[in-house]
Amino acid sequence: MSIELLDRQVGLYDRWHSGERKLQDLLQVRESVKNHSSIFRPYLTTQMQDFVPGLNYFFIGTLDEQGRPWVSFLTGRKGFMSSPHIRLLEIKTRLEGGAGQQRHHKAKAAGEGAGYGSAPDPLFHNLTKGETLSGGQRKWGGVALDFTNRRRNKMNGVLSPDDILTVNEATGELHLLLTVEQTIGNCPKYITIREIDSTAPPDSFEPDASTSQVLDENSRRPLFKGLTPEQTAIVDQADCLFIASRFIDESIADQTSGMDCNHRGGNPGFARVNGNQIVFPDYSGNRFFNTLGNIMNDERVGLLFVNFGAGDTLQVTGRARILIGKDAQEAYSHAQRVVQVTIEDSVLRPGSLPFKMRTKELSPYNPVTPSHQQRGIDKTAVPVEATLAEITAHTDDIRTFRFKTSKPIRYSPGQYAVLDFGAFNTLGYRHMAPDNPQSLNDDHIRTWTISSAPLGLSSLLKDTKYSSPDAWNEASEFALTIKRKPGGAISNLLHGLSLDPNHPFTVPLICTGGSFVLPDPELTSTPPKPSKVAMISGGIGSTPFLSMIRGARQVLTESPLDIHWILSATFVEDAIPEVLQELTAPFTAEGITGDKHRPTVSVTIFLTGHHTPEEATVAEAKVVSIPRVKAQFGRVDHKKLKAAIPDMEDRHVLLCGPEPFMDAVKGHLEVLRIPSQQILTEEFNF
């Protein structure tokens, strides 16, 4: 494009197009963003011009001949991008062709295609044969992002025929002069910090041209029926995706019409595959809705997923829907907005990147990704109401809250309860919250392990199982033992409550669930073999074991149940001695009634806090006063585990606690040669 055209003045104005306005109005945010047009500029700022030459990668969206967007991962030596003019982005590089097999699936008429074809990045095809507008121009959208510091600049514009200087699919060579029509500096939210981990220095990337493949336009494709397991695995592990969208109307201004390419991030697993669809939440952002506004007007989108550790990429193109409110929550638990993409075409490029990247830090703004069990929750069911009936204080920051339910519920000891505290969300909108990042997407849904147990089994435990909620009697109440979390919105709310019969505290109980329960007894042999369980917990990870032991103590079984619980706590008070007294209290007649048995429970507490000799003496005295409870000082290791439970290899191992604690214990169990299939874990990653 000529310098004269580049230098022409472009005014700043209300740049929102009809799709963006429609969504802003629908979500009632139009008034709060209407004066933000000045954030968008029709040129690269000086800071942006200085930023792009220092990058080894760039993400760009282009259109194929059907007008479908695709996102590509461009790589090169530092300096492969430059900005010789404020309205010009020059890209000159030679792209890696991909060391692995490249598979391309294309949706065609039923029965067409029987095998895989080979395909390079769609970028090359799109630059030469993709959709063109007046004057042969092609639209593009891109995002320059530095993963090392989360800096992100978004831009878009046009590519004129004369500015396509080199596009060589066979060698991967690329030389483009991209005209810039709009830029914006985006916030760092949801971006994972990662760094290049390459055996070759970042400034000397050289692709293997021999791996480049040219798409045979006549090759036959199988009917697209959903992503392959190989492709699905890339989506499942991803903590980010890149999305290209479009709204092109040549009758309106350049700054309003065009393409958009941007980053979406979350914890690994935030994007999900469901058949031939991919769904992901739209988290709290600047509320401009550039991407979603485009989708309101044109449902065609492209997605890019990357396995940064392996250097693999997955590109898909399809049609998107925006789900809001109840529709969103049916597709993705507790999300307020969801993007649902029906896939029409996909390209898997194993080993296509010339480097790998190492993850250093997930964004603190990422909402917690629901577990697989929680994803199966029936979100359309009318929730039970749970009313707070009793509060028991154990320590300054640990309390038990007993709730009565509006109708009977069923659960197995060890399972969790999901409650909706949304009515107590008093925070207004904030774009950034460095003091409490996760509050921006806090839906006030909370999941806690139940610490109570149902009142016995509905029948003798012979043909039923501990793991089945139907085996247990219905309950009209449940209890949660909760530790106050610094800065925690709901734990602090609960710890600040006092019972008021005139103003009952009631919240919806969405469901109970979970698979972290006692192993079922072995009843096949005569007489039945004893069931042995080792419970290992750290901190508040003790709560499921409170429920399990309480439940087991109510059950008469043909198979004797022997439980040894190793509990790691800072001080004796954190182990809640009065509860341990309850759980280890002796039964009448030594726990045997005829040929039926009640469990035996032993506990070893590892006290990890600093104790003076006098404090240690007092702490040990408190512990030994409780039947079948012993105390040790210091952290758990494999030798102490073996000493506490000599027959560990003969036991089912249940492990629960903070992730660092669990990782350490897993290492100790590995040293003791405890098979992984013998270990059941529960993590507090709700």
C-alpha positions as CSV (number, residue, x, y, z in Angstrom):
1,M,0.0,0.0,0.0
2,S,1.3,3.4,-0.9
3,I,2.7,5.8,1.8
4,E,0.1,8.3,0.8
5,L,-2.7,6.0,1.7
6,L,-1.0,5.0,4.9
7,D,-0.5,8.6,5.9
8,R,-4.1,9.6,5.4
9,Q,-5.8,10.8,8.6
10,V,-8.3,8.4,10.2
11,G,-10.5,10.0,12.8
12,L,-11.5,8.5,16.2
13,Y,-15.2,7.9,16.7
14,D,-17.8,5.6,18.2
15,R,-16.5,2.4,16.6
16,W,-19.0,-0.1,17.9
17,H,-20.8,-2.1,15.2
18,S,-24.4,-3.5,15.5
19,G,-23.4,-6.9,16.9
20,E,-21.3,-5.4,19.7
21,R,-24.1,-2.9,20.5
22,K,-26.7,-5.6,20.5
23,L,-24.8,-7.7,23.0
24,Q,-23.8,-4.7,25.2
25,D,-27.5,-3.7,25.3
26,L,-28.6,-7.3,26.1
27,L,-26.2,-7.4,29.0
28,Q,-27.0,-3.8,30.0
29,V,-23.4,-2.5,29.8
30,R,-23.7,-0.2,26.8
31,E,-23.7,3.0,28.9
32,S,-20.6,2.0,30.8
33,V,-18.5,1.4,27.7
34,K,-19.9,3.9,25.2
35,N,-17.1,6.4,25.8
36,H,-14.3,3.9,25.4
37,S,-13.8,4.3,21.6
38,S,-10.7,6.3,22.1
39,I,-9.0,3.2,23.4
40,F,-9.0,1.9,19.8
41,R,-6.5,3.5,17.5
42,P,-6.2,3.3,13.7
43,Y,-2.4,2.7,13.9
44,L,0.3,1.1,15.9
45,T,1.5,3.2,18.8
46,T,5.2,3.8,19.4
47,Q,5.2,1.2,22.2
48,M,3.6,-1.4,19.9
49,Q,6.1,-0.7,17.2
50,D,8.9,-1.3,19.7
51,F,7.1,-4.4,21.1
52,V,6.7,-6.6,18.0
53,P,10.3,-7.0,16.9
54,G,11.2,-8.6,20.3
55,L,8.7,-11.5,19.7
56,N,9.4,-15.0,18.4
57,Y,5.7,-15.6,17.6
58,F,2.5,-14.0,16.4
59,F,-1.1,-15.3,16.2
60,I,-3.0,-14.3,13.0
61,G,-6.5,-15.0,11.7
62,T,-7.2,-15.3,8.0
63,L,-10.1,-16.3,5.8
64,D,-10.4,-19.3,3.4
65,E,-12.3,-19.1,0.1
66,Q,-15.6,-19.9,1.9
67,G,-14.9,-16.9,4.2
68,R,-14.2,-19.2,7.2
69,P,-11.7,-17.9,9.7
70,W,-8.6,-19.9,10.7
71,V,-6.0,-19.0,13.3
72,S,-2.3,-19.6,12.6
73,F,0.7,-19.6,14.9
74,L,3.5,-17.7,13.2
75,T,7.1,-18.2,14.4
76,G,10.5,-16.7,13.6
77,R,13.6,-15.2,14.8
78,K,13.3,-12.1,16.9
79,G,12.9,-9.3,14.3
80,F,10.8,-11.4,11.9
81,M,8.1,-8.8,12.7
82,S,8.7,-5.1,12.4
83,S,6.7,-1.9,11.9
84,P,8.3,0.5,9.5
85,H,5.3,2.7,9.6
86,I,2.6,3.3,12.2
87,R,0.0,1.7,9.9
88,L,2.2,-1.2,8.7
89,L,3.2,-4.5,10.1
90,E,5.9,-6.4,8.2
91,I,6.3,-10.1,8.6
92,K,9.2,-11.9,7.1
93,T,9.9,-15.5,8.1
94,R,10.2,-19.1,7.2
95,L,7.7,-21.3,9.0
96,E,8.3,-24.7,10.4
97,G,6.4,-27.3,8.3
98,G,5.8,-29.8,11.1
99,A,7.8,-32.9,12.0
100,G,4.8,-35.1,12.6
101,Q,2.0,-36.4,10.5
102,Q,-0.5,-33.7,9.5
103,R,-4.1,-34.7,9.4
104,H,-6.9,-32.8,7.8
105,H,-10.6,-33.6,8.2
106,K,-13.2,-31.9,6.1
107,A,-17.0,-32.1,6.4
108,K,-18.4,-33.1,3.0
109,A,-21.4,-35.0,1.8
110,A,-22.0,-38.3,3.5
111,G,-20.0,-41.2,2.1
112,E,-17.3,-39.0,0.5
113,G,-13.7,-39.6,1.6
114,A,-12.2,-42.7,3.1
115,G,-8.8,-41.6,4.4
116,Y,-6.7,-38.9,5.8
117,G,-5.2,-36.3,3.5
118,S,-2.1,-34.2,4.3
119,A,-2.3,-30.5,4.8
120,P,-0.1,-27.6,5.9
121,D,-1.2,-24.6,7.8
122,P,-4.3,-23.2,6.0
123,L,-2.6,-19.8,6.1
124,F,-0.8,-20.4,2.8
125,H,-3.9,-21.4,1.0
126,N,-5.9,-18.4,2.5
127,L,-3.3,-15.9,1.5
128,T,-3.4,-16.9,-2.1
129,K,-7.0,-18.3,-2.6
130,G,-8.9,-17.0,0.4
131,E,-11.9,-14.6,0.4
132,T,-11.1,-11.3,-1.2
133,L,-13.0,-8.0,-1.1
134,S,-12.9,-5.0,-3.4
135,G,-9.5,-4.3,-5.0
136,G,-8.5,-7.9,-4.1
137,Q,-7.9,-7.1,-0.5
138,R,-8.0,-9.7,2.2
139,K,-8.9,-9.1,5.9
140,W,-6.7,-10.2,8.8
141,G,-6.7,-10.0,12.5
142,G,-3.9,-10.7,14.9
143,V,-2.6,-10.6,18.4
144,A,1.0,-9.9,19.5
145,L,1.5,-11.5,22.9
146,D,4.5,-12.0,25.1
147,F,3.9,-15.0,27.3
148,T,6.8,-14.1,29.6
149,N,5.1,-11.0,30.9
150,R,1.4,-11.3,29.7
151,R,1.7,-8.2,27.5
152,R,-0.9,-8.3,24.7
153,N,-1.7,-6.0,21.8
154,K,-4.5,-6.8,19.4
155,M,-4.7,-5.5,15.8
156,N,-6.4,-6.0,12.5
157,G,-6.5,-4.6,9.0
158,V,-6.2,-5.5,5.3
159,L,-3.7,-7.2,3.0
160,S,-3.4,-5.8,-0.5
161,P,-2.4,-8.0,-3.4
162,D,0.8,-6.0,-4.0
163,D,1.8,-6.5,-0.4
164,I,1.9,-10.3,-0.6
165,L,5.6,-10.4,-1.4
166,T,6.4,-14.1,-0.8
167,V,4.1,-17.0,0.0
168,N,5.9,-20.3,-0.6
169,E,4.0,-23.2,0.8
170,A,6.7,-25.7,-0.1
171,T,9.5,-23.9,1.8
172,G,7.4,-22.2,4.4
173,E,8.7,-18.8,3.3
174,L,6.4,-15.8,4.1
175,H,6.9,-12.1,3.5
176,L,3.9,-9.8,4.0
177,L,3.1,-6.1,4.5
178,L,0.0,-5.9,6.6
179,T,-1.9,-2.7,6.6
180,V,-3.1,-1.9,10.1
181,E,-6.6,-0.4,10.6
182,Q,-7.2,-0.8,14.3
183,T,-5.2,-1.6,17.4
184,I,-5.9,-1.9,21.1
185,G,-3.7,-2.8,24.1
186,N,-5.4,-5.6,26.0
187,C,-5.2,-6.5,29.7
188,P,-3.1,-9.5,31.0
189,K,-6.0,-11.4,32.6
190,Y,-6.2,-15.2,32.0
191,I,-2.7,-15.4,30.3
192,T,-0.4,-18.1,31.5
193,I,3.2,-17.1,31.9
194,R,5.4,-19.5,29.9
195,E,8.9,-19.3,28.4
196,I,10.6,-20.9,25.4
197,D,12.3,-24.2,26.2
198,S,14.3,-25.0,23.1
199,T,17.5,-26.9,22.5
200,A,18.1,-24.3,19.7
201,P,18.6,-20.7,20.8
202,P,15.4,-18.7,20.2
203,D,17.2,-16.4,17.7
204,S,18.3,-19.3,15.4
205,F,15.1,-21.1,14.6
206,E,15.4,-22.9,11.3
207,P,12.6,-25.0,10.0
208,D,13.1,-28.3,8.2
209,A,11.8,-27.5,4.7
210,S,11.7,-31.1,3.8
211,T,8.8,-31.6,6.1
212,S,6.6,-29.1,4.3
213,Q,3.7,-30.6,2.5
214,V,1.4,-29.2,-0.2
215,L,-2.2,-29.9,0.1
216,D,-3.6,-32.0,-2.8
217,E,-6.8,-30.2,-3.6
218,N,-8.2,-33.4,-5.1
219,S,-7.4,-35.6,-2.1
220,R,-10.5,-37.2,-0.5
221,R,-11.5,-36.5,3.1
222,P,-13.6,-38.5,5.5
223,L,-16.8,-37.1,6.7
224,F,-16.2,-35.0,9.9
225,K,-17.8,-36.8,12.8
226,G,-16.1,-35.1,15.7
227,L,-12.5,-34.7,16.9
228,T,-10.3,-37.7,17.1
229,P,-8.9,-38.8,20.5
230,E,-5.6,-37.2,19.5
231,Q,-7.2,-33.9,18.7
232,T,-9.5,-34.0,21.8
233,A,-6.4,-34.5,24.0
234,I,-5.0,-31.2,22.8
235,V,-8.2,-29.4,23.7
236,D,-8.4,-31.1,27.1
237,Q,-4.9,-30.0,28.2
238,A,-5.1,-26.5,26.9
239,D,-5.0,-23.5,29.3
240,C,-5.7,-21.1,26.4
241,L,-7.1,-20.8,22.9
242,F,-7.0,-18.2,20.2
243,I,-10.2,-17.3,18.4
244,A,-10.7,-15.5,15.1
245,S,-14.0,-13.9,14.2
246,R,-15.4,-11.7,11.5
247,F,-17.9,-9.0,10.7
248,I,-17.2,-7.6,7.3
249,D,-19.4,-4.9,5.7
250,E,-17.6,-2.8,3.1
251,S,-20.3,-0.1,3.4
252,I,-19.2,0.9,6.9
253,A,-15.9,2.3,8.2
254,D,-12.7,0.3,8.3
255,Q,-12.5,0.6,12.1
256,T,-15.9,-1.0,12.5
257,S,-15.7,-3.7,9.9
258,G,-13.1,-6.4,9.8
259,M,-11.6,-9.4,11.6
260,D,-10.7,-10.0,15.2
261,C,-8.2,-12.4,16.7
262,N,-7.7,-12.7,20.4
263,H,-6.7,-14.9,23.3
264,R,-9.0,-16.8,25.7
265,G,-7.5,-18.5,28.8
266,G,-8.3,-20.4,31.9
267,N,-7.2,-23.4,33.9
268,P,-6.4,-26.6,31.9
269,G,-9.7,-28.1,30.8
270,F,-11.6,-24.9,30.6
271,A,-12.5,-25.7,27.0
272,R,-14.4,-28.9,26.4
273,V,-15.2,-31.2,23.6
274,N,-18.7,-32.6,23.2
275,G,-19.0,-34.6,20.0
276,N,-18.4,-32.2,17.1
277,Q,-18.7,-29.2,19.4
278,I,-16.3,-27.3,21.6
279,V,-17.6,-25.1,24.4
280,F,-15.8,-22.6,26.6
281,P,-16.9,-19.9,29.0
282,D,-16.6,-16.2,28.4
283,Y,-15.1,-14.9,31.6
284,S,-15.3,-11.3,32.9
285,G,-13.5,-8.9,30.7
286,N,-13.6,-5.3,29.4
287,R,-17.2,-5.8,28.3
288,F,-16.5,-4.4,24.8
289,F,-17.5,-7.8,23.3
290,N,-15.5,-7.5,20.1
291,T,-15.4,-11.3,19.5
292,L,-18.9,-12.0,20.7
293,G,-20.2,-9.0,18.9
294,N,-18.8,-10.3,15.7
295,I,-20.4,-13.7,16.4
296,M,-23.8,-11.9,16.8
297,N,-23.5,-10.8,13.2
298,D,-21.5,-13.7,11.7
299,E,-21.3,-17.1,13.3
300,R,-18.1,-18.2,11.5
301,V,-15.1,-18.5,13.8
302,G,-11.7,-20.2,13.9
303,L,-10.0,-21.7,16.9
304,L,-6.3,-22.6,17.6
305,F,-5.3,-24.9,20.5
306,V,-1.6,-25.5,21.3
307,N,0.2,-28.2,23.3
308,F,3.1,-26.0,24.2
309,G,5.1,-28.8,25.8
310,A,5.0,-31.0,22.6
311,G,4.9,-28.3,19.9
312,D,1.6,-29.6,18.5
313,T,-1.2,-27.4,17.2
314,L,-4.9,-28.0,16.4
315,Q,-6.8,-25.6,14.1
316,V,-10.5,-25.8,13.8
317,T,-13.1,-23.7,11.9
318,G,-16.8,-23.8,12.5
319,R,-19.9,-21.9,13.5
320,A,-20.4,-20.4,16.9
321,R,-23.4,-19.7,19.2
322,I,-23.5,-17.5,22.3
323,L,-25.3,-19.0,25.2
324,I,-26.4,-16.6,28.0
325,G,-27.9,-17.2,31.5
326,K,-29.7,-20.5,31.9
327,D,-28.7,-21.8,28.5
328,A,-25.1,-21.1,29.3
329,Q,-25.3,-23.0,32.6
330,E,-26.9,-26.0,31.0
331,A,-23.9,-26.2,28.6
332,Y,-21.3,-25.3,31.2
333,S,-21.9,-25.4,34.9
334,H,-22.3,-22.0,36.5
335,A,-21.1,-20.0,33.5
336,Q,-22.9,-16.7,32.7
337,R,-21.8,-16.7,29.0
338,V,-20.6,-19.6,26.9
339,V,-19.3,-19.9,23.3
340,Q,-20.4,-23.1,21.6
341,V,-18.6,-23.9,18.4
342,T,-19.8,-26.6,16.0
343,I,-16.8,-27.8,14.1
344,E,-16.8,-28.0,10.3
345,D,-13.1,-28.6,9.6
346,S,-9.9,-29.3,11.5
347,V,-6.2,-29.5,11.0
348,L,-3.9,-31.3,13.4
349,R,-0.2,-30.5,13.1
350,P,1.9,-32.6,15.4
351,G,5.3,-31.1,16.2
352,S,4.7,-28.1,13.9
353,L,6.4,-25.6,16.2
354,P,10.1,-25.1,16.1
355,F,10.3,-24.8,19.9
356,K,8.5,-25.9,23.0
357,M,7.3,-23.7,25.9
358,R,7.4,-24.4,29.6
359,T,4.5,-23.3,31.8
360,K,5.6,-21.1,34.7
361,E,2.4,-19.7,36.2
362,L,-1.3,-19.9,35.5
363,S,-3.2,-16.6,35.7
364,P,-4.5,-15.8,39.2
365,Y,-7.7,-14.6,37.6
366,N,-8.6,-18.1,36.3
367,P,-11.8,-19.4,37.8
368,V,-11.6,-23.0,39.1
369,T,-12.5,-25.5,36.5
370,P,-15.3,-27.8,37.7
371,S,-14.3,-31.5,38.2
372,H,-15.6,-34.2,35.9
373,Q,-18.2,-35.2,38.6
374,Q,-19.5,-31.7,38.9
375,R,-19.8,-31.4,35.1
376,G,-22.4,-34.1,35.3
377,I,-24.6,-32.2,37.7
378,D,-28.2,-31.8,36.6
379,K,-28.4,-28.1,36.4
380,T,-32.1,-28.0,35.5
381,A,-33.3,-29.7,38.7
382,V,-35.0,-27.5,41.3
383,P,-32.5,-27.2,44.2
384,V,-33.3,-28.2,47.8
385,E,-33.2,-25.3,50.3
386,A,-30.6,-25.7,53.1
387,T,-31.2,-23.6,56.2
388,L,-28.5,-23.1,58.8
389,A,-29.5,-24.7,62.1
390,E,-26.4,-24.9,64.3
391,I,-22.9,-23.5,64.4
392,T,-20.1,-25.3,66.4
393,A,-16.8,-23.5,66.9
394,H,-13.8,-25.7,67.2
395,T,-11.0,-23.2,66.8
396,D,-10.8,-19.5,65.9
397,D,-10.9,-20.5,62.2
398,I,-12.6,-23.9,62.0
399,R,-16.3,-24.3,62.6
400,T,-19.0,-26.9,61.8
401,F,-22.2,-25.6,60.2
402,R,-25.3,-27.9,60.4
403,F,-28.0,-27.3,57.8
404,K,-31.5,-28.7,57.7
405,T,-32.9,-29.4,54.2
406,S,-36.4,-28.6,52.8
407,K,-36.8,-32.2,51.7
408,P,-34.8,-35.4,52.3
409,I,-31.5,-35.9,50.5
410,R,-29.3,-38.9,49.9
411,Y,-25.5,-39.0,50.0
412,S,-22.7,-41.4,50.8
413,P,-20.2,-40.6,53.5
414,G,-17.2,-38.8,51.9
415,Q,-19.2,-37.1,49.2
416,Y,-19.5,-33.3,48.8
417,A,-22.3,-30.8,48.7
418,V,-22.7,-28.0,46.2
419,L,-24.4,-24.8,47.5
420,D,-25.3,-21.6,45.8
421,F,-24.5,-18.4,47.7
422,G,-25.2,-16.2,44.7
423,A,-27.8,-14.2,46.7
424,F,-24.9,-12.9,48.8
425,N,-22.8,-11.5,45.9
426,T,-22.6,-7.8,46.6
427,L,-19.6,-7.0,44.4
428,G,-20.2,-4.7,41.5
429,Y,-18.3,-4.9,38.2
430,R,-14.5,-4.4,38.2
431,H,-12.3,-5.1,35.2
432,M,-9.2,-5.9,37.3
433,A,-8.9,-6.9,40.9
434,P,-5.2,-7.3,41.9
435,D,-6.2,-7.7,45.5
436,N,-8.5,-10.7,44.8
437,P,-8.3,-11.7,41.1
438,Q,-10.7,-14.7,41.3
439,S,-13.5,-12.5,42.6
440,L,-14.1,-11.2,39.1
441,N,-15.5,-14.5,38.0
442,D,-16.8,-15.7,41.4
443,D,-20.2,-17.2,40.9
444,H,-20.5,-17.8,44.6
445,I,-21.1,-21.5,44.0
446,R,-19.2,-23.4,46.7
447,T,-18.4,-27.1,47.0
448,W,-17.4,-28.6,50.4
449,T,-17.1,-32.2,51.6
450,I,-19.8,-33.2,54.0
451,S,-18.5,-34.0,57.4
452,S,-21.6,-35.6,58.8
453,A,-23.0,-39.0,57.8
454,P,-26.5,-40.4,57.1
455,L,-28.2,-42.2,60.0
456,G,-27.2,-45.7,59.0
457,L,-27.9,-48.0,56.0
458,S,-31.4,-48.6,54.6
459,S,-30.6,-52.4,54.8
460,L,-27.8,-54.6,56.1
461,L,-24.6,-54.1,54.1
462,K,-24.6,-57.4,52.3
463,D,-26.0,-56.9,48.8
464,T,-25.5,-53.1,48.9
465,K,-22.3,-50.9,48.7
466,Y,-20.9,-48.1,50.8
467,S,-20.4,-46.1,47.6
468,S,-24.1,-46.0,46.6
469,P,-26.1,-43.2,48.1
470,D,-29.2,-45.4,47.7
471,A,-27.7,-47.8,50.3
472,W,-27.9,-45.1,53.0
473,N,-31.0,-43.8,54.7
474,E,-32.3,-40.5,53.5
475,A,-31.1,-37.5,55.6
476,S,-32.9,-34.3,56.5
477,E,-29.7,-32.5,57.5
478,F,-26.0,-32.4,56.8
479,A,-23.0,-30.7,58.3
480,L,-20.0,-28.9,56.8
481,T,-16.7,-28.4,58.7
482,I,-15.2,-25.3,57.1
483,K,-11.9,-23.5,57.7
484,R,-11.9,-19.7,57.3
485,K,-10.0,-18.8,54.2
486,P,-8.1,-15.4,54.2
487,G,-10.0,-13.3,51.7
488,G,-12.5,-16.0,51.1
489,A,-15.9,-14.4,50.3
490,I,-18.1,-17.3,51.6
491,S,-16.0,-18.9,54.3
492,N,-15.7,-15.4,56.0
493,L,-19.4,-14.8,55.5
494,L,-20.2,-18.1,57.3
495,H,-17.7,-17.6,60.0
496,G,-19.3,-14.2,60.7
497,L,-22.8,-15.5,61.1
498,S,-24.8,-15.9,64.3
499,L,-28.1,-17.8,64.4
500,D,-31.2,-15.6,64.3
501,P,-34.5,-17.4,64.3
502,N,-36.2,-14.3,62.9
503,H,-33.9,-14.1,60.0
504,P,-33.0,-17.7,58.9
505,F,-29.9,-18.2,56.7
506,T,-31.1,-20.2,53.7
507,V,-29.2,-21.1,50.5
508,P,-30.0,-23.5,47.6
509,L,-28.4,-27.0,47.8
510,I,-27.6,-27.7,44.2
511,C,-26.6,-31.3,44.6
512,T,-24.4,-33.9,46.4
513,G,-21.9,-36.1,44.7
514,G,-18.4,-37.4,44.4
515,S,-16.6,-40.7,44.2
516,F,-14.3,-40.3,47.2
517,V,-16.0,-42.9,49.5
518,L,-15.1,-45.9,51.5
519,P,-14.1,-49.0,49.5
520,D,-16.9,-51.6,49.4
521,P,-16.3,-54.6,51.7
522,E,-15.2,-57.9,50.3
523,L,-18.1,-60.4,50.9
524,T,-17.2,-63.1,48.5
525,S,-15.2,-65.3,50.8
526,T,-16.4,-67.3,53.8
527,P,-15.8,-66.0,56.3
528,P,-15.5,-62.5,54.7
529,K,-12.0,-61.1,54.6
530,P,-11.3,-58.1,56.9
531,S,-11.4,-54.8,55.0
532,K,-8.4,-52.6,55.8
533,V,-8.2,-48.9,55.0
534,A,-5.4,-46.3,55.5
535,M,-6.7,-42.7,55.6
536,I,-4.1,-40.0,55.1
537,S,-5.1,-36.3,55.4
538,G,-3.5,-32.9,55.7
539,G,-5.2,-29.8,57.1
540,I,-8.9,-29.5,56.3
541,G,-8.5,-32.5,54.0
542,S,-9.7,-34.4,57.1
543,T,-13.4,-33.6,56.5
544,P,-14.3,-36.5,54.2
545,F,-12.8,-38.9,56.8
546,L,-15.0,-37.5,59.5
547,S,-18.0,-38.4,57.4
548,M,-16.6,-41.8,56.4
549,I,-15.8,-42.9,60.0
550,R,-19.1,-41.6,61.3
551,G,-20.9,-43.6,58.6
552,A,-18.9,-46.7,59.2
553,R,-19.5,-46.6,63.0
554,Q,-23.3,-46.9,62.3
555,V,-23.0,-50.0,60.2
556,L,-22.9,-53.7,61.1
557,T,-21.0,-55.7,58.6
558,E,-20.0,-59.3,58.0
559,S,-16.5,-58.1,57.0
560,P,-14.5,-56.5,59.9
561,L,-13.4,-53.0,58.9
562,D,-10.0,-51.8,60.2
563,I,-9.3,-48.1,59.7
564,H,-6.0,-46.4,60.6
565,W,-6.0,-42.7,60.0
566,I,-2.8,-40.6,59.7
567,L,-3.7,-36.9,60.2
568,S,-1.2,-34.1,59.6
569,A,-2.0,-30.9,61.6
570,T,-0.1,-27.9,62.7
571,F,-1.3,-28.1,66.3
572,V,-3.5,-30.4,68.3
573,E,-6.4,-28.0,68.2
574,D,-6.4,-28.2,64.4
575,A,-7.1,-31.9,64.6
576,I,-10.3,-31.1,66.6
577,P,-9.7,-33.4,69.6
578,E,-13.4,-33.5,70.7
579,V,-14.3,-35.0,67.3
580,L,-11.5,-37.6,67.5
581,Q,-12.9,-38.5,70.9
582,E,-16.3,-39.2,69.3
583,L,-14.8,-41.2,66.3
584,T,-12.6,-43.5,68.4
585,A,-15.0,-44.1,71.3
586,P,-15.3,-47.9,72.2
587,F,-18.4,-49.8,71.3
588,T,-20.4,-52.0,73.6
589,A,-19.3,-55.7,73.7
590,E,-16.0,-54.9,71.9
591,G,-17.9,-53.9,68.7
592,I,-19.2,-57.3,67.9
593,T,-22.9,-58.2,67.8
594,G,-23.3,-61.9,66.9
595,D,-21.6,-62.4,63.6
596,K,-21.7,-58.7,62.7
597,H,-18.9,-56.3,63.2
598,R,-18.4,-52.6,63.8
599,P,-15.2,-50.8,62.7
600,T,-12.0,-50.4,64.7
601,V,-10.4,-46.9,64.3
602,S,-6.9,-45.9,65.2
603,V,-5.4,-42.4,64.6
604,T,-1.8,-41.1,64.4
605,I,-1.5,-37.4,64.5
606,F,1.6,-35.7,63.1
607,L,2.0,-32.3,64.6
608,T,4.0,-30.1,62.3
609,G,4.0,-26.8,64.1
610,H,6.9,-25.5,66.3
611,H,6.5,-26.8,69.9
612,T,8.7,-26.0,72.8
613,P,9.4,-29.0,75.1
614,E,6.7,-27.8,77.5
615,E,4.2,-27.3,74.6
616,A,5.0,-30.7,73.2
617,T,4.4,-32.3,76.6
618,V,1.0,-30.6,76.9
619,A,0.1,-31.5,73.3
620,E,1.0,-35.2,73.7
621,A,-1.0,-35.4,76.9
622,K,-4.1,-34.1,75.1
623,V,-3.6,-36.7,72.4
624,V,-3.0,-39.8,74.6
625,S,-6.1,-39.0,76.6
626,I,-8.1,-39.9,73.5
627,P,-8.6,-43.7,73.1
628,R,-6.6,-45.3,70.2
629,V,-4.9,-42.0,69.2
630,K,-1.1,-41.4,69.2
631,A,1.0,-38.3,68.5
632,Q,4.2,-37.7,66.6
633,F,6.1,-34.5,66.0
634,G,7.3,-33.5,62.5
635,R,6.3,-34.0,58.9
636,V,5.2,-37.3,57.4
637,D,7.8,-39.3,55.4
638,H,8.0,-42.8,54.1
639,K,9.7,-44.2,57.2
640,K,7.1,-42.7,59.5
641,L,4.3,-43.9,57.4
642,K,5.6,-47.5,57.5
643,A,6.2,-47.2,61.3
644,A,2.7,-46.0,61.9
645,I,1.0,-48.5,59.6
646,P,3.3,-51.5,59.1
647,D,0.8,-53.4,56.9
648,M,0.2,-50.4,54.5
649,E,0.6,-52.7,51.5
650,D,-2.4,-54.6,52.6
651,R,-4.7,-51.6,52.8
652,H,-6.8,-49.4,50.5
653,V,-5.2,-46.0,50.8
654,L,-7.5,-42.9,50.8
655,L,-5.6,-39.6,50.5
656,C,-6.9,-36.0,50.8
657,G,-5.4,-32.6,51.4
658,P,-3.7,-29.6,49.8
659,E,-1.9,-30.5,46.5
660,P,1.7,-30.1,47.9
661,F,0.8,-32.4,50.8
662,M,-0.7,-35.0,48.5
663,D,2.2,-34.9,46.1
664,A,4.6,-35.5,48.9
665,V,2.6,-38.4,50.3
666,K,2.3,-40.0,46.9
667,G,6.1,-39.9,46.7
668,H,6.4,-41.6,50.0
669,L,3.8,-44.3,49.0
670,E,5.8,-44.8,45.8
671,V,8.9,-45.5,47.9
672,L,6.9,-48.0,49.9
673,R,5.9,-49.6,46.6
674,I,2.2,-49.1,47.1
675,P,0.5,-49.6,43.7
676,S,-1.2,-46.5,42.3
677,Q,-4.4,-48.5,41.7
678,Q,-4.5,-49.0,45.5
679,I,-4.7,-45.3,46.2
680,L,-7.8,-43.1,45.9
681,T,-7.4,-39.4,46.1
682,E,-9.5,-36.3,46.6
683,E,-8.3,-32.8,45.9
684,F,-9.8,-29.5,46.9
685,N,-9.8,-28.2,43.3
686,F,-13.6,-27.5,43.2
